[in-house]
Amino acid sequence: MAREILVSGASRGLGYCIASSYLKAGESVHMIVRKRTDAVDELENTYPMCHVYLGDVGSDAAIQDALSKLREKVEVFDLIYNVAGIFWEKDRKGLTYLDIDEMADMMNVNAFGALRILKGLAGQIKEQTRIVNISSESGSLTNCEERGMYSYCMSKAALNMATRQYVREHGDRRNIITVCPGWMRTDMGGAQADLDPMFSAGEIIRLAEHMDELEEGALFFKYDGRKLPW
Ligand SMILES: NC(=O)c1ccc[n+]([C@@H]2O[C@H](COP(=O)([O-])OP(=O)(O)OC[C@H]3O[C@@H](n4cnc5c(N)ncnc54)[C@H](OP(=O)(O)O)[C@@H]3O)[C@@H](O)[C@H]2O)c1
């Protein structure tokens, strides 16, 4: 029987690769996208078990409709991939040029977006549900090598803490991880990046499918399964 998989940020990049991989494998995939694209329409036309929901994880109001449709449609999710994320090139310019009020927009998507989904679908998250939050090594307090990139790095560090808090709240149950997908050739990563997003998608799916085998107590991983420090 097909499993129920949710992917946010599925219109392009890593989210699209994860969603299309599961569709090809015959699973039932629920894609949250901000807008329809030809690629999304093509998936929907090709795979009867492709379900598309319009929603923006960046605010409670903009995601409510998608969440209520998902609650009606799905009893229990097997896997949830929180992939939706944003990055601004201008974030590289340091504190002098930082618009601190505007940083809230990035926190809203990169850190709070996953929480909106986990909160809104709490009734559809059961013992078997596995959750993957897509973070970044830039959100590691120890490993981050960026300089003056406040918004993005802080938002991913906050997503990591959200993951930790979720685990603490739910009795340290091993059903959620936060994963850095590596530097990928997507709109966000650019053409010079190291990795094909389909490769990262495959590695992350492998981690999610073998979550029980990951190091006990560890939550933050690189796409290849290496544990990352907070
Ligand atoms: N690329 C990298 O090298 C890299 C490295 C480390 C971590 N990551 C993380 O990996 C994830 C995927 O990145 P990517 O490279 O695939 O990025 P991407 O190509 O820019 O795609 C981002 C996806 O997120 C969606 N999205 C953005 N804001 C959203 C919102 N408010 N609500 C719903 N969907 C939203 C976009 O939808 P629209 O089409 O509507 O904009 C798009 O589908 C992100 O969380 C990113 O931070 C990426």
The ligand as an ORCA input file, in Angstrom:
! r2SCAN-3c Opt
* xyz 0 1
  N      20.852     24.952     -2.283
  C      21.741     24.768     -1.336
  O      22.945     24.712     -1.604
  C      21.311     24.576      0.089
  C      22.296     24.404      1.073
  C      21.902     24.186      2.394
  C      20.553     24.153      2.720
  N      19.612     24.335      1.743
  C      18.197     24.276      2.139
  O      17.541     23.306      1.355
  C      16.169     23.675      1.156
  C      15.831     23.650     -0.333
  O      16.693     24.553     -0.988
  P      16.777     24.633     -2.570
  O      18.210     24.811     -2.889
  O      15.983     23.551     -3.191
  O      16.073     26.040     -2.794
  P      15.268     26.628     -4.046
  O      15.690     25.962     -5.289
  O      15.393     28.103     -3.906
  O      13.780     26.166     -3.728
  C      13.152     26.631     -2.561
  C      11.767     26.037     -2.495
  O      11.136     26.519     -1.295
  C       9.883     27.100     -1.653
  N       9.509     28.172     -0.755
  C      10.198     29.288     -0.435
  N       9.525     30.046      0.427
  C       8.363     29.391      0.647
  C       7.226     29.672      1.435
  N       7.131     30.796      2.151
  N       6.201     28.781      1.443
  C       6.269     27.647      0.717
  N       7.317     27.331     -0.073
  C       8.342     28.193     -0.095
  C      10.093     27.628     -3.073
  O       8.848     27.875     -3.681
  P       8.637     29.005     -4.836
  O       8.955     28.304     -6.123
  O       7.222     29.394     -4.684
  O       9.580     30.141     -4.528
  C      10.873     26.469     -3.662
  O      10.020     25.404     -3.995
  C      16.013     25.060      1.799
  O      15.452     24.924      3.084
  C      17.442     25.568      1.888
  O      17.624     26.505      2.921
  C      19.955     24.544      0.456
*
